Amino acid sequence: MWKILVVFLLVIVNFGYWYWTTTPYHAVLEIRSSIIHHDLKTFEEYVDVDSVATKMIDGFLTPQVRAALGRGVLGELLGSGIVHLMKPTLVNIIKDEVVHFVENNDLEQRSRSALPDSRSALPDSRSALPDSRSALPDSRSALPDSRSALPDSRSALPDSRS
């Protein structure tokens, strides 16, 4: 009886492991781990870099080129021809950049060196802005008195009582 229970537990554990390794969440975790550990072989097991690069070019570049060249037959032919000529080179560039990123994780370092530190680039909001009470003029003293700035309308008009 206990042998049947052990076999049953082994079957359940194997099925659970098989199911876990076929989930998309497991694949994403493996991709993340391969990037962190700079493991290109594992990354290429889970990501078809050729297909991703080709789909990126087809999805982003082809419609843009066709729209720029016009909607007619000539624009379609020119757009398809230009993309067809450039596609192998662009796919190789994208693949090389992905491989370089996985092996060196250099993208993070490039972006940090290209951008200034956000804390030092922005002024302190408390010290950069003037005190609102002292910087703005008093609304009562800055505007002219409406009674003294305008001529007296009673003296400009003739007396209607006479």
C-alpha distance (Angstrom), angle and dihedral (degrees) to the residues before:
residue distance angle dihedral
M1 . . .
W2 3.80 . .
K3 3.84 89.6 .
I4 3.78 90.1 58.9
L5 3.80 90.3 49.1
V6 3.84 92.3 50.4
V7 3.82 91.7 48.1
F8 3.80 90.0 47.6
L9 3.82 91.4 50.4
L10 3.83 91.1 48.0
V11 3.80 90.4 51.3
I12 3.82 91.0 49.4
V13 3.82 92.3 48.0
N14 3.81 92.2 47.8
F15 3.79 91.8 47.8
G16 3.81 90.5 48.9
Y17 3.81 91.9 49.9
W18 3.80 91.6 47.5
Y19 3.80 91.1 49.0
W20 3.82 92.3 47.9
T21 3.79 93.2 51.0
T22 3.82 91.5 52.8
T23 3.80 96.6 53.1
P24 3.82 121.5 104.2
Y25 3.80 89.8 -128.0
H26 3.80 90.4 60.8
A27 3.80 90.3 49.2
V28 3.80 91.6 51.9
L29 3.81 90.7 49.1
E30 3.82 90.5 50.5
I31 3.82 91.2 49.0
R32 3.79 90.3 49.8
S33 3.78 91.7 48.0
S34 3.81 92.2 48.7
I35 3.81 90.9 52.7
I36 3.80 92.5 48.1
H37 3.82 92.5 47.8
H38 3.85 93.9 38.8
D39 3.81 91.5 -121.7
L40 3.82 106.4 158.7
K41 3.82 94.5 176.8
T42 3.82 93.2 58.4
F43 3.80 91.1 42.6
E44 3.82 91.2 54.3
E45 3.84 90.3 48.3
Y46 3.80 90.1 61.5
V47 3.83 101.6 30.0
D48 3.79 124.3 53.2
V49 3.80 95.9 -149.2
D50 3.83 93.8 -176.0
S51 3.77 92.2 54.6
V52 3.80 93.7 44.5
A53 3.81 92.2 49.8
T54 3.80 92.1 47.2
K55 3.80 92.7 48.3
M56 3.81 90.6 48.1
I57 3.79 91.5 55.0
D58 3.80 92.6 43.9
G59 3.79 92.2 47.6
F60 3.79 101.0 42.1
L61 3.78 109.5 23.2
T62 3.79 105.4 35.2
P63 3.84 97.8 57.9
Q64 3.81 91.5 43.6
V65 3.80 93.7 51.5
R66 3.79 92.9 45.1
A67 3.79 91.7 49.3
A68 3.80 91.4 49.0
L69 3.80 92.6 51.1
G70 3.77 96.4 46.9
R71 3.75 139.7 -98.6
G72 3.78 98.4 -90.5
V73 3.76 129.1 98.0
L74 3.80 91.9 -95.1
G75 3.82 91.5 53.3
E76 3.80 91.0 49.1
L77 3.79 92.0 49.8
L78 3.79 94.5 45.6
G79 3.80 92.3 45.3
S80 3.79 92.9 49.3
G81 3.80 91.2 45.9
I82 3.79 94.6 49.6
V83 3.78 93.1 47.1
H84 3.82 90.8 45.0
L85 3.82 90.5 53.9
M86 3.80 94.6 46.1
K87 3.80 98.5 38.7
P88 3.85 100.5 85.3
T89 3.78 91.8 48.4
L90 3.79 93.0 47.0
V91 3.81 92.2 46.6
N92 3.81 89.9 52.8
I93 3.82 91.2 48.4
I94 3.79 91.8 50.7
K95 3.82 91.8 46.7
D96 3.80 91.5 49.5
E97 3.79 91.5 50.0
V98 3.81 92.4 49.0
V99 3.81 91.4 48.8
H100 3.80 90.5 47.6
F101 3.80 90.6 49.6
V102 3.80 94.5 49.4
E103 3.80 93.8 45.6
N104 3.80 97.8 43.2
N105 3.80 106.0 16.0
D106 3.80 83.7 -140.7
L107 3.79 98.2 150.9
E108 3.80 92.1 78.7
Q109 3.80 92.2 51.2
R110 3.82 92.4 48.0
S111 3.78 93.2 51.0
R112 3.80 92.5 47.6
S113 3.80 93.2 50.6
A114 3.81 93.6 44.7
L115 3.78 95.7 51.1
P116 3.79 123.9 58.0
D117 3.76 120.3 -119.9
S118 3.78 105.4 -82.2
R119 3.79 92.9 -139.8
S120 3.80 94.7 54.4
A121 3.81 96.7 37.4
L122 3.77 95.7 58.5
P123 3.79 120.2 63.5
D124 3.74 120.0 -119.7
S125 3.77 104.9 -93.9
R126 3.79 92.8 -141.1
S127 3.80 96.8 52.3
A128 3.82 100.4 33.5
L129 3.77 97.1 56.6
P130 3.79 119.9 66.4
D131 3.72 121.1 -119.0
S132 3.77 105.1 -87.7
R133 3.79 92.9 -138.9
S134 3.80 96.0 54.1
A135 3.82 101.7 33.5
L136 3.77 98.9 52.8
P137 3.78 118.7 68.4
D138 3.71 119.8 -116.7
S139 3.77 106.5 -94.5
R140 3.81 92.1 -138.6
S141 3.81 95.3 54.4
A142 3.83 100.1 36.3
L143 3.76 97.7 57.7
P144 3.78 120.2 66.4
D145 3.71 117.6 -110.5
S146 3.77 106.1 -97.2
R147 3.81 91.7 -144.3
S148 3.81 95.4 55.2
A149 3.81 99.8 37.0
L150 3.79 96.9 56.4
P151 3.79 122.8 64.2
D152 3.72 116.4 -106.4
S153 3.76 104.9 -93.9
R154 3.82 91.8 -156.1
S155 3.77 94.2 62.0
A156 3.82 95.9 43.8
L157 3.77 94.8 56.9
P158 3.80 122.0 70.0
D159 3.71 115.8 -107.2
S160 3.78 107.1 -95.3
R161 3.80 93.2 -166.1
S162 3.73 95.0 71.7
